[in-house]
């Protein structure tokens, strides 16, 4: 599989959505171009499991206890990543985005045929948080404990995710 164009984005805590304090969001443009329908199987093969195929919620949310990979199977969508102060991204069939634990995301708009596959390292049972102030202390603690995965969800053991994320962690983590 040829390596896709890779983009890294860092989002700061906006007081509501924590985002990840160290790890960048990774966008693999066209990574699944040759077989977008195979996204879920590819993620599972690289130990990103507990997978599903559906859409993206139309409200800001994040997972404080798990990283998440999303692969666009069909159609296109505009997602807002990083909370209200974040960035709007256009994703289309074949694109993959990896969200570090704590990264806010929501669907702004989508084509009628938009479908996306999602999965989590080691099949973690993810939580869904919306930025309630009472959840914040626990969420921040959980985010700090989520380890860098052993494998990149698209390219496996030798993919860019583990290398890039390990470089972004403080010396005492990882």
N, C-alpha and C positions, 0 to 999 in steps of 0.2 A: 504494500500500500504506500503510495507516495506521501511524503509529509506535506500537510496542509500549511497554508499561511497562518502564522500564529501571532495573535495580538494579546498583550497583557494590559490589564487595567487595575488600578488600585483605588479603592473607595475608603474614605474616612468615616468614622463613626459620626452620624449626624444628630445624635442625642435620642433618636427614636429607633432607627435601624443601626445596629452596631457595626455591620460589615466585619471583615476580618482585619485584625490589627496588623498583620504582616503579609498575608498571602494574596497574590493578585488573582483576579478573575482571568481565565484563559479562554480565548476564542479561537477555535480551529476552523477557519473559513474553508468550506468545501471538503472537509475531511471525509465525509461519507458520500461524496459525489457519485461514486460508482455504484453504491448500494445503500441509499438512505433507509430503505425498509429493513436492512440488517442491523440497524443501530442497537437495538436491545440485545441481540445475540452477541454482537461485538463487545458491548460493555460487560455482559455476563462472562464472556470468555476471559476478560481481564480482571475478574473478581469484583466488578462493580455490579452488584446484584440488588435484590429487593426491587426489581425494575417494574415499570408500568408504561403504558402508552395512553396518552390522553391529550390534555392541553395544559395551559398555565393559568393559575388563578388571576383574576383581574383586580387584585388588591395586593398591596405590599405585604410580603411575608418572607420569612427566612427559616433556616433550620440551624439551630444552635448546637446540635449534637452530631452533625454529619455534613460532609461535603456532598455536592450533588452534581451529576453530569446530566446535561440535556442535549439530545440530538434531534434535529428537525427531520422528520420522516417525510412529510409532505407539506406543501404550501409555504407560507411565510408569515412572519409576525413581527411586530414591533414590541420589544420588551423594554421596560425601564429597570435598570440594574443599579443597585446601590442606594435605594430610597429616593425620596422626593428631590434631593439635590444630586442624584446620580445621573446616569447617562442613558439616553434612549438608543437602542441598538436594533437594526434590522437584521433578522435572521431568516434564512431560507433553507429549503430542502438541501441536506448535505452538510449544513453547519452544525458545529458542536460548541457548547459553552460549558465550562466547568466553574462552578460557584463554590468558593471556600465556605466553610461553616460561618454562619452569621451574615452572609451576603444577601441583601434584600433584592427581591425581584417581583415583577408583576407584568401582566400582559396589558398593553395599551390598545392594540388592535391586531387583527389576524385575518388572513384570507379564509374563506369558507372551508377549504380543504386542509387547514393547518392541523397537523398532528405532530406530537413530540414524544420521544421516549426519555424516561428519566431512570437513574440508578444511583446507588450509593456504595462506597467502598465496603467490602466485606459483607454486603447485604444489611447494613445497619438499619434498625427500625428508627427512622427519622421522626423528629417532632416538627411541628409547624407553629411558628410564633409570628405575631403581628405587630410587635413593638409596644405592648402594654407595659407601662412603667413598673408595675409590680413584678413582671417577669425578668426585668433587666439584670438584677444581680446574679440570678441563676444562669441566665443566658450567657453572660460574659464569662462566668466560670466554665460552663460547658464548652464554649468556643475555644478557650485556652487549652482544653484537654484533648481536642480532636487531633489525632496524629496525621502526618502526611501519609497518604496511601502508598502501598507497596508497588502499585502499577498505575500507569497512565491508562485511562479508560479506552482510548482509541488505539494507542501503539504498544501497550503492554509494558513489560519490564524495562525496555530501553527507550521509552517515550520521553518527551520533554517535561512532563508534569513533575515527576519526582525530582529531577535535577533542578528545575526552576524553583519549585516550592522549597526545597531544602536550602537553597541559597538565600531565600527571603526570611528564613526563621532566625531568631536570635540564637546565639551560640549554644545556649543551654536547652534548646528544644529540638525535637525531631527524632 
